[in-house]
Amino acid sequence: MEMQLSTSEIENLRKLQRNLAGSSDYARVTCILMLGMGNSPSFVASCLGIDVSTVYRYRSAYLHGGADELLENRHKGYWGLLDSRQLSALRKELREHIYTDAKSVAEWIKSTFGVEYTPQGL
């Protein structure tokens, strides 16, 4: 799979790469640069420690929407089962009482709000 990058694309990706050093997006930009240099997807995956299908996903995102789409964060955080009032009460409880394990916190949440969490879920 050959991927051609213009000189300006390479320059822009290099700037991004420098700015993203140490972040999780660094591998995404580096992946596109490596593909643009003629490296195979399996080689890129091996060098970056990612799956080959991830290389193809990054390539597709870049070809479809450029760097903006490549770096778009599609992962939405999970707020859990408690509403904001319950979360506030939980924060107050944790400030006022010491719990030594998540199981005890899960039991307090269940007895107080009727909402079940596993210790792993907390």
Protein Blocks (a to p, Z undefined) as FASTA:
>chain_A
ZZdddfklmmmmmmmmmmmgoiaklmmmmmmmmmmnopafklmmmmnopafklmmmmmmm
mmmnojmlmmpcfbdcdebjbdfklmmmmmmmmmmpccfbfklmmmmmmmmnopacdfkl
ZZ
